[in-house]
């Protein structure tokens, strides 16, 4: 099903035409009926001669209600552009056309209403003006149909033209994730909260659990209606009323989005391709504050131009919008920017989670171009390079592709080597990936971090793995995969707890050898009663600990490696024989002080050999 949206100057007969076509008065508010003026969105539906059913969104034409007009045109497939034959092109004719052009509405029918009020010669002049007006826009070449809502002349031609135009439209997109921007919220007695909007993506079913963004408000679909009929399922491209249970009307407002969970994250920043209205009164300057309209949402935004200090009327460039409040928008959505008086610019969203960019940076601008114009492969790699490393589920959400397309592209890029699995052991269904360039960057950073560490600590056996993982900001599983890959490629070597550069040897000076020999002789002689106040060089201590020649306990207690090994054997034997050991018994068994015995038993606990139960230690159960 397709959605048709009206557009045109105030009092040119949009609502009267919709009423004549459908038999439904789209002006639902008492004030609208009293004033004969459309203030807010109106809705109707129509079955065309082909049997095709369409929805119609009727928008206000008065300049004071442009924001209401913008809330209704975001999800339309075809514009029914209304121009009164007796007045011709007027100010809101031009502004509505500029809006449709910015929103890239590619298909339209021009309804030349009130044709019964003018002579044929005059109508021909108006048609010529209209064709000239349309020429530089997305509606260039749209058919013009003369008609009258009063006499009904031309209405058959108009419905036939709508049928013909819809035949040329592509099928309505379904990316498999429901998204319905809310344009009305109200309550129906006995049913509760109802919202309406155009379902632009995905499918909604009665009973589905949904989320309303921004705000992550969870609700369940109690009922669905389309054109006043109850339905069990709403499909993409339909005007839909959704009865939500679990939420009150006070929690919802126009501009929020009903969606499936887990993919649409509200944003306060977006990268956009921006185009200024050709008839704008002045250039758009960097850091100007305007109002953003996208979907049914409206929010104040600051415009950061990325290619210059101003954007001339009719010009285009890249920009980043910084929003005052979050909106739920997706990559590929169109938007409009307005001042308090005029439509200034608009364009297309290319990234809803961007970093803050430096202005006039060539690499940034190239990446944005790939996101806008590139193939799905280019788009996926560009998104990946901005996030890497990243889980596949997050990459799927951020790429905003149809699921089947995403899976196909990811598989292809994995085979080609442009995407690299980071999961430890290389899972057949990877959960964390990076680009080939990202992998090389991680490899280079790993080597640099190890090199810096061993330069500062030349006697140590390498950089501790946990420190490296933390400095790379990698999840444990991804770090394990990176480590395995770099070992296999002989870029690093690894011990139990450290990683090092291949071929690196620790070389001791003569002075260091002398210090080590003296220290070990001293510790061996002290046995189980070492001097807790012994002070040694921390680098030599780390070197000896890594070799197993030295064991450091709490409170600065140092033991020779062979002494510590014998103490372990003695206490373990006692535990096997007796089942438990107290601190006092360990002290007497080892022939040491209470302080050293306590430090030793705590070391055994940390090594997972024993565990404390009250005042005794017992052996841990081994499997």
ROTIKE-256918 format. One line per 2 residues: number of its first residue (from 1); their letters; for each residue x, y, z of C-alpha. Coordinates in nm, 2 decimals, m for minus. Example, Ala and Ser with C-alpha at 12.3 -4.5 7.8 and 13.67 -1.06 7.14 Angstrom:
<nodes>
1 = as = 1.23:m0.45:0.78; 1.37:m0.11:0.71 .
</nodes>
This chain:
<nodes>
1 = xx = 0.00:0.00:0.00; 0.12:0.35:m0.08 .
3 = xx = 0.08:0.68:0.10; m0.01:1.00:m0.09 .
5 = xx = 0.05:1.34:0.07; m0.11:1.67:m0.03 .
7 = xx = 0.09:1.99:m0.06; 0.02:2.34:m0.17 .
9 = xx = m0.07:2.70:m0.07; m0.34:2.77:0.18 .
11 = xx = m0.69:2.78:0.05; m0.60:2.62:m0.28 .
13 = xx = m0.85:2.34:m0.21; m0.64:2.05:m0.08 .
15 = xx = m0.90:1.94:0.18; m1.19:2.00:m0.05 .
17 = xx = m1.02:1.79:m0.32; m0.95:1.50:m0.07 .
19 = xx = m1.31:1.51:0.04; m1.43:1.50:m0.32 .
21 = xx = m1.21:1.21:m0.40; m1.27:1.00:m0.09 .
23 = xx = m1.59:1.12:0.07; m1.39:1.18:0.39 .
25 = xx = m1.35:1.52:0.54; m0.98:1.53:0.65 .
27 = xx = m1.04:1.84:0.87; m1.11:1.66:1.20 .
29 = xx = m1.08:1.96:1.44; m1.37:2.18:1.53 .
31 = xx = m1.16:2.49:1.48; m1.06:2.37:1.13 .
33 = xx = m1.43:2.32:1.04; m1.53:2.66:1.18 .
35 = xx = m1.25:2.85:1.01; m1.24:2.64:0.69 .
37 = xx = m0.87:2.61:0.74; m0.65:2.30:0.78 .
39 = xx = m0.44:2.34:1.10; m0.31:1.99:1.16 .
41 = xx = m0.27:1.67:0.97; m0.58:1.51:0.82 .
43 = xx = m0.62:1.15:0.69; m0.84:0.97:0.43 .
45 = xx = m0.82:0.68:0.20; m0.93:0.59:m0.15 .
47 = xx = m0.96:0.29:m0.38; m0.83:0.37:m0.72 .
49 = xx = m0.98:0.24:m1.05; m0.72:m0.04:m1.05 .
51 = xx = m0.85:m0.16:m0.72; m0.54:m0.04:m0.54 .
53 = xx = m0.61:0.12:m0.20; m0.41:0.42:m0.10 .
55 = xx = m0.38:0.64:0.21; m0.39:1.01:0.19 .
57 = xx = m0.23:1.26:0.43; m0.37:1.61:0.40 .
59 = xx = m0.14:1.88:0.53; m0.20:2.24:0.62 .
61 = xx = m0.10:2.50:0.37; m0.08:2.81:0.59 .
63 = xx = 0.27:2.93:0.66; 0.21:2.93:1.04 .
65 = xx = 0.15:2.55:1.02; 0.45:2.45:0.81 .
67 = xx = 0.58:2.24:1.10; 0.26:2.04:1.10 .
69 = xx = 0.29:2.00:0.72; 0.65:1.87:0.77 .
71 = xx = 0.52:1.61:1.03; 0.30:1.46:0.75 .
73 = xx = 0.52:1.45:0.44; 0.81:1.25:0.57 .
75 = xx = 0.66:0.91:0.49; 0.48:0.97:0.16 .
77 = xx = 0.54:0.79:m0.16; 0.38:1.04:m0.40 .
79 = xx = 0.29:1.40:m0.37; m0.06:1.53:m0.47 .
81 = xx = 0.06:1.89:m0.53; m0.25:2.12:m0.54 .
83 = xx = m0.24:2.46:m0.72; m0.55:2.67:m0.76 .
85 = xx = m0.60:2.77:m1.13; m0.74:3.11:m1.03 .
87 = xx = m0.44:3.21:m0.83; m0.15:3.01:m0.97 .
89 = xx = 0.19:2.98:m0.80; 0.18:3.14:m0.45 .
91 = xx = 0.44:3.17:m0.16; 0.35:2.84:0.01 .
93 = xx = 0.34:2.67:m0.33; 0.71:2.75:m0.36 .
95 = xx = 0.79:2.66:0.00; 0.61:2.32:m0.01 .
97 = xx = 0.78:2.24:m0.34; 1.12:2.32:m0.19 .
99 = xx = 1.04:2.09:0.10; 0.93:1.81:m0.13 .
101 = xx = 1.25:1.86:m0.33; 1.47:1.85:m0.01 .
103 = xx = 1.29:1.53:0.10; 1.36:1.38:m0.25 .
105 = xx = 1.00:1.30:m0.32; 1.05:1.18:m0.68 .
107 = xx = 0.69:1.12:m0.79; 0.39:1.36:m0.80 .
109 = xx = 0.07:1.46:m0.97; m0.01:1.83:m1.00 .
111 = xx = m0.38:1.89:m0.94; m0.48:2.22:m1.10 .
113 = xx = m0.79:2.28:m0.88; m1.07:2.54:m0.93 .
115 = xx = m1.03:2.50:m1.30; m1.40:2.57:m1.34 .
117 = xx = m1.34:2.93:m1.23; m1.11:3.04:m1.51 .
119 = xx = m1.09:3.05:m1.89; m0.88:2.79:m2.08 .
121 = xx = m0.63:3.05:m2.20; m0.56:3.14:m1.84 .
123 = xx = m0.52:2.78:m1.74; m0.26:2.73:m2.01 .
125 = xx = m0.05:3.02:m1.88; m0.08:2.88:m1.52 .
127 = xx = 0.03:2.53:m1.65; 0.34:2.69:m1.82 .
129 = xx = 0.43:2.87:m1.50; 0.40:2.54:m1.31 .
131 = xx = 0.61:2.35:m1.55; 0.88:2.61:m1.52 .
133 = xx = 0.86:2.60:m1.14; 0.89:2.22:m1.13 .
135 = xx = 1.18:2.20:m1.38; 1.47:2.22:m1.14 .
137 = xx = 1.31:1.99:m0.88; 1.25:1.63:m0.81 .
139 = xx = 0.89:1.67:m0.94; 1.00:1.79:m1.29 .
141 = xx = 0.78:1.65:m1.56; 0.50:1.55:m1.33 .
143 = xx = 0.16:1.53:m1.50; m0.07:1.82:m1.46 .
145 = xx = m0.44:1.74:m1.42; m0.71:2.01:m1.44 .
147 = xx = m1.00:1.94:m1.20; m1.26:2.09:m0.97 .
149 = xx = m1.38:1.96:m0.64; m1.71:2.15:m0.68 .
151 = xx = m1.81:2.03:m1.03; m1.61:1.70:m1.01 .
153 = xx = m1.47:1.77:m1.35; m1.14:1.60:m1.40 .
155 = xx = m1.16:1.37:m1.09; m1.16:1.06:m1.30 .
157 = xx = m0.86:1.18:m1.49; m0.69:1.25:m1.16 .
159 = xx = m0.75:0.91:m1.01; m0.63:0.75:m1.33 .
161 = xx = m0.31:0.96:m1.32; m0.26:0.85:m0.96 .
163 = xx = m0.29:0.49:m1.07; m0.04:0.54:m1.35 .
165 = xx = 0.21:0.72:m1.13; 0.19:0.45:m0.86 .
167 = xx = 0.26:0.18:m1.13; 0.61:0.34:m1.17 .
169 = xx = 0.69:0.33:m0.80; 0.93:0.07:m0.67 .
171 = xx = 0.79:m0.18:m0.41; 0.77:m0.04:m0.05 .
173 = xx = 1.10:m0.12:0.13; 1.10:m0.37:0.42 .
175 = xx = 1.42:m0.39:0.61; 1.27:m0.63:0.86 .
177 = xx = 1.26:m0.39:1.15; 0.94:m0.20:1.22 .
179 = xx = 0.95:0.18:1.24; 0.64:0.40:1.28 .
181 = xx = 0.70:0.77:1.34; 0.41:0.90:1.56 .
183 = xx = 0.21:1.19:1.42; m0.09:1.16:1.65 .
185 = xx = m0.15:1.04:2.01; m0.50:1.00:2.16 .
187 = xx = m0.72:0.79:2.38; m1.02:0.58:2.28 .
189 = xx = m1.26:0.49:2.56; m1.24:0.12:2.64 .
191 = xx = m0.91:0.07:2.44; m0.66:0.32:2.59 .
193 = xx = m0.37:0.47:2.42; m0.36:0.49:2.04 .
195 = xx = m0.09:0.63:1.81; m0.10:0.68:1.44 .
197 = xx = 0.17:0.72:1.17; 0.30:0.58:0.85 .
199 = xx = 0.48:0.25:0.89; 0.79:0.32:0.69 .
201 = xx = 0.98:0.00:0.76; 0.91:m0.35:0.87 .
203 = xx = 0.59:m0.52:0.99; 0.38:m0.48:1.30 .
205 = xx = 0.16:m0.76:1.44; m0.10:m0.77:1.71 .
207 = xx = 0.07:m0.90:2.03; 0.42:m0.78:1.93 .
209 = xx = 0.63:m0.62:2.20; 0.76:m0.28:2.08 .
211 = xx = 0.97:0.00:2.21; 0.89:0.37:2.18 .
213 = xx = 1.20:0.59:2.12; 1.34:0.82:2.25 .
215 = xx = 1.29:0.69:2.60; 1.30:0.31:2.55 .
217 = xx = 0.94:0.28:2.67; 0.82:m0.08:2.63 .
219 = xx = 0.47:m0.16:2.52; 0.26:m0.43:2.36 .
221 = xx = 0.04:m0.40:2.06; m0.31:m0.46:2.17 .
223 = xx = m0.47:m0.38:1.83; m0.40:m0.25:1.48 .
225 = xx = m0.62:m0.05:1.24; m0.58:0.06:0.88 .
227 = xx = m0.85:0.28:0.72; m1.09:0.21:1.01 .
229 = xx = m1.05:m0.16:0.97; m0.91:m0.40:1.23 .
231 = xx = m0.61:m0.59:1.10; m0.38:m0.85:1.26 .
233 = xx = m0.08:m0.72:1.07; 0.04:m0.39:0.93 .
235 = xx = 0.28:m0.39:0.64; 0.54:m0.13:0.53 .
237 = xx = 0.39:0.18:0.36; 0.06:0.18:0.54 .
239 = xx = m0.11:0.44:0.75; m0.16:0.26:1.07 .
241 = xx = m0.33:0.32:1.41; m0.17:0.12:1.69 .
243 = xx = m0.34:0.05:2.02; m0.06:0.03:2.28 .
245 = xx = m0.10:m0.13:2.62; 0.14:m0.04:2.90 .
247 = xx = 0.18:0.33:2.81; m0.04:0.63:2.88 .
249 = xx = m0.09:0.91:2.63; 0.10:1.15:2.86 .
251 = xx = 0.42:0.94:2.80; 0.40:0.98:2.42 .
253 = xx = 0.42:1.27:2.18; 0.44:1.35:1.81 .
255 = xx = 0.79:1.27:1.68; 0.85:0.96:1.89 .
257 = xx = 0.89:0.63:1.70; 0.73:0.29:1.76 .
259 = xx = 0.99:0.03:1.66; 1.12:m0.32:1.72 .
261 = xx = 1.37:m0.35:2.00; 1.75:m0.35:1.97 .
263 = xx = 1.84:m0.15:1.66; 1.71:0.22:1.66 .
265 = xx = 1.91:0.42:1.91; 1.82:0.79:1.96 .
267 = xx = 2.09:1.03:1.87; 2.19:1.39:1.95 .
269 = xx = 2.44:1.41:1.66; 2.42:1.32:1.29 .
271 = xx = 2.64:1.35:0.98; 2.43:1.48:0.69 .
273 = xx = 2.46:1.58:0.32; 2.31:1.93:0.33 .
275 = xx = 2.16:2.13:0.05; 2.05:2.49:0.08 .
277 = xx = 1.72:2.61:m0.07; 1.79:2.79:m0.39 .
279 = xx = 1.56:3.08:m0.31; 1.71:3.12:0.04 .
281 = xx = 1.75:3.49:0.14; 2.11:3.45:0.26 .
283 = xx = 2.39:3.20:0.30; 2.37:2.94:0.58 .
285 = xx = 2.66:3.01:0.81; 2.86:2.77:1.02 .
287 = xx = 2.72:2.71:1.37; 2.38:2.85:1.29 .
289 = xx = 2.09:2.73:1.51; 1.79:2.60:1.32 .
291 = xx = 1.50:2.36:1.37; 1.54:2.01:1.24 .
293 = xx = 1.23:1.82:1.10; 1.28:1.45:1.03 .
295 = xx = 1.00:1.19:1.03; 0.74:1.35:1.25 .
297 = xx = 1.01:1.49:1.49; 1.10:1.85:1.55 .
299 = xx = 1.41:1.96:1.74; 1.65:2.25:1.77 .
301 = xx = 1.99:2.19:1.62; 2.32:2.36:1.56 .
303 = xx = 2.46:2.32:1.21; 2.84:2.25:1.19 .
305 = xx = 2.95:2.30:0.83; 3.24:2.06:0.75 .
307 = xx = 3.36:2.22:0.43; 3.35:2.59:0.48 .
309 = xx = 3.22:2.88:0.68; 2.89:2.92:0.48 .
311 = xx = 2.67:2.74:0.24; 2.54:2.95:m0.05 .
313 = xx = 2.17:2.93:m0.16; 2.14:2.62:m0.38 .
315 = xx = 2.47:2.48:m0.27; 2.56:2.15:m0.11 .
317 = xx = 2.82:2.04:0.14; 2.88:1.80:0.43 .
319 = xx = 2.77:1.90:0.78; 2.72:1.76:1.13 .
321 = xx = 2.41:1.85:1.33; 2.42:1.87:1.70 .
323 = xx = 2.07:1.83:1.84; 1.93:1.99:2.16 .
325 = xx = 1.73:1.67:2.23; 1.76:1.32:2.10 .
327 = xx = 1.56:1.19:1.80; 1.51:0.84:1.67 .
329 = xx = 1.63:0.86:1.32; 1.80:0.62:1.08 .
331 = xx = 2.08:0.64:0.82; 1.92:0.73:0.49 .
333 = xx = 1.63:0.94:0.63; 1.57:1.28:0.48 .
335 = xx = 1.53:1.60:0.68; 1.45:1.97:0.66 .
337 = xx = 1.60:2.26:0.84; 1.39:2.57:0.91 .
339 = xx = 1.44:2.91:1.07; 1.15:3.08:1.25 .
341 = xx = 1.03:3.21:0.92; 1.16:3.01:0.63 .
343 = xx = 1.27:2.67:0.50; 1.65:2.70:0.48 .
345 = xx = 1.80:2.37:0.38; 1.76:1.99:0.40 .
347 = xx = 1.91:1.67:0.29; 1.99:1.31:0.39 .
349 = xx = 2.13:1.15:0.71; 2.44:0.94:0.65 .
351 = xx = 2.54:0.85:1.01; 2.34:0.87:1.33 .
353 = xx = 2.63:0.79:1.57; 2.92:1.00:1.44 .
355 = xx = 3.23:1.11:1.61; 3.30:1.48:1.63 .
357 = xx = 3.49:1.56:1.31; 3.76:1.81:1.24 .
359 = xx = 3.64:2.06:0.97; 3.78:2.05:0.62 .
361 = xx = 3.94:1.70:0.68; 3.98:1.52:0.35 .
363 = xx = 3.96:1.16:0.50; 3.64:1.24:0.68 .
365 = xx = 3.48:1.39:0.37; 3.58:1.08:0.16 .
367 = xx = 3.43:0.85:0.42; 3.10:1.04:0.42 .
369 = xx = 3.09:1.02:0.04; 3.13:0.64:0.06 .
371 = xx = 2.84:0.62:0.31; 2.62:0.83:0.08 .
373 = xx = 2.70:0.70:m0.27; 2.89:0.37:m0.21 .
375 = xx = 2.78:0.01:m0.26; 2.65:m0.19:0.04 .
377 = xx = 3.01:m0.33:0.07; 3.16:0.02:0.08 .
379 = xx = 2.89:0.13:0.33; 2.95:m0.16:0.56 .
381 = xx = 3.33:m0.12:0.56; 3.30:0.26:0.62 .
383 = xx = 3.07:0.20:0.92; 3.30:m0.08:1.05 .
385 = xx = 3.61:0.15:1.03; 3.43:0.41:1.24 .
387 = xx = 3.34:0.16:1.51; 3.61:m0.11:1.51 .
389 = xx = 3.64:m0.34:1.67; 3.27:m0.41:1.70 .
391 = xx = 3.03:m0.70:1.76; 2.85:m0.82:1.46 .
393 = xx = 2.51:m0.75:1.62; 2.61:m0.38:1.67 .
395 = xx = 2.75:m0.36:1.32; 2.43:m0.50:1.18 .
397 = xx = 2.23:m0.24:1.38; 2.45:0.05:1.28 .
399 = xx = 2.47:m0.04:0.91; 2.09:m0.02:0.90 .
401 = xx = 2.08:m0.27:0.61; 1.82:m0.53:0.54 .
403 = xx = 1.93:m0.84:0.73; 1.98:m1.06:0.42 .
405 = xx = 2.18:m0.79:0.25; 2.40:m0.74:0.56 .
407 = xx = 2.47:m1.11:0.60; 2.56:m1.14:0.23 .
409 = xx = 2.79:m0.85:0.24; 2.96:m0.95:0.56 .
411 = xx = 3.02:m1.31:0.43; 3.17:m1.17:0.11 .
413 = xx = 3.40:m0.93:0.30; 3.52:m1.21:0.53 .
415 = xx = 3.61:m1.43:0.24; 3.79:m1.14:0.07 .
417 = xx = 3.98:m1.06:0.38; 3.85:m0.70:0.41 .
419 = xx = 3.69:m0.80:0.74; 3.88:m0.99:1.00 .
421 = xx = 3.74:m1.21:1.28; 3.88:m1.11:1.62 .
423 = xx = 3.71:m1.38:1.83; 3.95:m1.62:2.00 .
425 = xx = 3.98:m1.94:1.79; 3.80:m1.78:1.49 .
427 = xx = 3.44:m1.87:1.54; 3.24:m1.98:1.24 .
429 = xx = 2.98:m1.72:1.34; 3.20:m1.43:1.46 .
431 = xx = 3.07:m1.19:1.72; 3.36:m0.94:1.71 .
433 = xx = 3.52:m0.82:1.39; 3.74:m0.55:1.26 .
435 = xx = 3.85:m0.43:0.91; 4.18:m0.55:0.76 .
437 = xx = 4.31:m0.20:0.82; 4.18:m0.20:1.17 .
439 = xx = 4.36:m0.53:1.24; 4.69:m0.39:1.11 .
441 = xx = 4.64:m0.08:1.33; 4.59:m0.31:1.63 .
443 = xx = 4.89:m0.52:1.54; 5.11:m0.21:1.50 .
445 = xx = 4.98:m0.06:1.83; 5.05:m0.39:2.00 .
447 = xx = 5.41:m0.40:1.88; 5.46:m0.04:1.98 .
449 = xx = 5.32:m0.09:2.33; 5.54:m0.39:2.39 .
451 = xx = 5.85:m0.21:2.25; 5.79:0.09:2.48 .
453 = xx = 5.73:m0.13:2.78; 6.04:m0.34:2.74 .
455 = xx = 6.25:m0.03:2.67; 6.14:0.10:3.00 .
457 = xx = 6.16:m0.24:3.18; 6.45:m0.42:2.99 .
459 = xx = 6.48:m0.70:3.25; 6.11:m0.80:3.24 .
461 = xx = 5.99:m1.09:3.02; 5.75:m0.87:2.83 .
463 = xx = 5.43:m0.67:2.87; 5.16:m0.82:3.10 .
465 = xx = 4.87:m0.94:2.88; 4.60:m0.78:3.09 .
467 = xx = 4.78:m0.44:3.07; 4.80:m0.48:2.69 .
469 = xx = 4.44:m0.58:2.66; 4.33:m0.28:2.87 .
471 = xx = 4.54:m0.04:2.66; 4.40:m0.18:2.34 .
473 = xx = 4.04:m0.15:2.49; 3.95:m0.50:2.37 .
475 = xx = 3.71:m0.75:2.52; 3.88:m1.06:2.66 .
477 = xx = 3.77:m1.28:2.38; 3.87:m1.04:2.11 .
479 = xx = 4.21:m0.99:2.27; 4.26:m1.37:2.28 .
481 = xx = 4.19:m1.39:1.90; 4.43:m1.10:1.83 .
483 = xx = 4.70:m1.27:2.04; 4.66:m1.60:1.86 .
485 = xx = 4.67:m1.43:1.52; 4.99:m1.23:1.60 .
487 = xx = 5.16:m1.54:1.74; 5.07:m1.74:1.43 .
489 = xx = 5.21:m1.46:1.22; 5.53:m1.45:1.44 .
491 = xx = 5.48:m1.08:1.52; 5.48:m1.15:1.90 .
493 = xx = 5.58:m1.43:2.14; 5.38:m1.51:2.45 .
495 = xx = 5.44:m1.67:2.79; 5.18:m1.75:3.05 .
497 = xx = 5.11:m1.39:3.15; 5.32:m1.17:2.92 .
499 = xx = 5.38:m1.10:2.55; 5.71:m1.00:2.40 .
501 = xx = 5.88:m0.91:2.07; 6.02:m1.21:1.87 .
503 = xx = 6.39:m1.27:1.93; 6.43:m1.03:2.22 .
505 = xx = 6.69:m1.14:2.48; 6.74:m1.01:2.83 .
507 = xx = 7.11:m0.91:2.87; 7.24:m0.84:3.22 .
509 = xx = 7.52:m0.61:3.30; 7.81:m0.73:3.52 .
511 = xx = 7.68:m0.52:3.81; 7.33:m0.66:3.78 .
513 = xx = 7.47:m1.02:3.78; 7.66:m0.94:4.10 .
515 = xx = 7.35:m0.79:4.27; 7.15:m1.10:4.17 .
517 = xx = 7.40:m1.35:4.29; 7.43:m1.17:4.63 .
519 = xx = 7.06:m1.14:4.67; 6.99:m1.51:4.60 .
521 = xx = 7.27:m1.62:4.83; 7.12:m1.41:5.10 .
523 = xx = 6.77:m1.54:5.05; 6.88:m1.90:5.04 .
525 = xx = 7.07:m1.86:5.36; 6.78:m1.69:5.53 .
527 = xx = 6.55:m1.98:5.43; 6.20:m1.95:5.58 .
529 = xx = 6.30:m1.65:5.80; 6.40:m1.38:5.54 .
531 = xx = 6.45:m1.02:5.63; 6.11:m0.85:5.55 .
533 = xx = 6.29:m0.52:5.52; 6.52:m0.63:5.24 .
535 = xx = 6.52:m0.36:4.97; 6.61:m0.46:4.61 .
537 = xx = 6.58:m0.30:4.27; 6.23:m0.34:4.13 .
539 = xx = 6.35:m0.44:3.78; 6.58:m0.71:3.92 .
541 = xx = 6.30:m0.83:4.14; 6.06:m0.86:3.84 .
543 = xx = 6.33:m1.04:3.64; 6.39:m1.29:3.92 .
545 = xx = 6.01:m1.34:3.97; 5.96:m1.42:3.61 .
547 = xx = 6.24:m1.68:3.62; 6.09:m1.83:3.94 .
549 = xx = 6.41:m1.76:4.13; 6.23:m1.52:4.36 .
551 = xx = 5.88:m1.52:4.52; 5.73:m1.20:4.66 .
553 = xx = 5.47:m1.23:4.94; 5.27:m0.96:5.11 .
555 = xx = 5.43:m0.70:5.33; 5.75:m0.71:5.13 .
557 = xx = 5.84:m1.07:5.22; 6.09:m1.22:4.97 .
559 = xx = 6.17:m1.59:4.94; 6.42:m1.78:4.73 .
561 = xx = 6.23:m1.98:4.47; 6.35:m2.32:4.59 .
563 = xx = 6.26:m2.22:4.95; 5.91:m2.13:4.84 .
565 = xx = 5.87:m2.46:4.65; 5.98:m2.66:4.96 .
567 = xx = 5.74:m2.47:5.18; 5.45:m2.55:4.94 .
569 = xx = 5.54:m2.92:4.95; 5.56:m2.93:5.33 .
571 = xx = 5.22:m2.76:5.38; 5.05:m2.96:5.11 .
573 = xx = 5.17:m3.28:5.27; 5.04:m3.17:5.61 .
575 = xx = 4.71:m3.09:5.46; 4.68:m3.42:5.29 .
577 = xx = 4.76:m3.60:5.62; 4.56:m3.38:5.86 .
579 = xx = 4.29:m3.23:5.63; 4.34:m2.88:5.76 .
581 = xx = 4.61:m2.65:5.90; 4.60:m2.35:6.13 .
583 = xx = 4.83:m2.05:6.12; 5.01:m2.16:6.43 .
585 = xx = 5.06:m2.51:6.30; 5.20:m2.37:5.97 .
587 = xx = 5.43:m2.14:6.16; 5.57:m2.43:6.36 .
589 = xx = 5.59:m2.66:6.06; 5.79:m2.41:5.85 .
591 = xx = 6.00:m2.28:6.13; 5.92:m1.92:6.06 .
593 = xx = 5.75:m1.62:6.21; 5.38:m1.57:6.24 .
595 = xx = 5.39:m1.28:6.00; 5.57:m1.48:5.73 .
597 = xx = 5.35:m1.78:5.78; 5.04:m1.57:5.74 .
599 = xx = 5.17:m1.41:5.42; 5.26:m1.75:5.29 .
601 = xx = 4.92:m1.90:5.36; 4.75:m1.60:5.19 .
603 = xx = 4.98:m1.66:4.89; 4.85:m2.02:4.88 .
605 = xx = 4.49:m1.90:4.88; 4.57:m1.66:4.59 .
607 = xx = 4.73:m1.95:4.40; 4.40:m2.14:4.44 .
609 = xx = 4.58:m2.42:4.64; 4.39:m2.36:4.96 .
611 = xx = 4.09:m2.19:5.09; 4.02:m2.04:5.43 .
613 = xx = 3.74:m2.19:5.64; 3.71:m2.00:5.97 .
615 = xx = 4.05:m2.02:6.14; 4.19:m2.31:5.93 .
617 = xx = 4.30:m2.37:5.57; 4.19:m2.67:5.37 .
619 = xx = 4.29:m2.79:5.02; 4.07:m2.68:4.74 .
621 = xx = 3.89:m2.96:4.56; 4.04:m3.04:4.22 .
623 = x = 3.85:m3.18:3.93 .
</nodes>
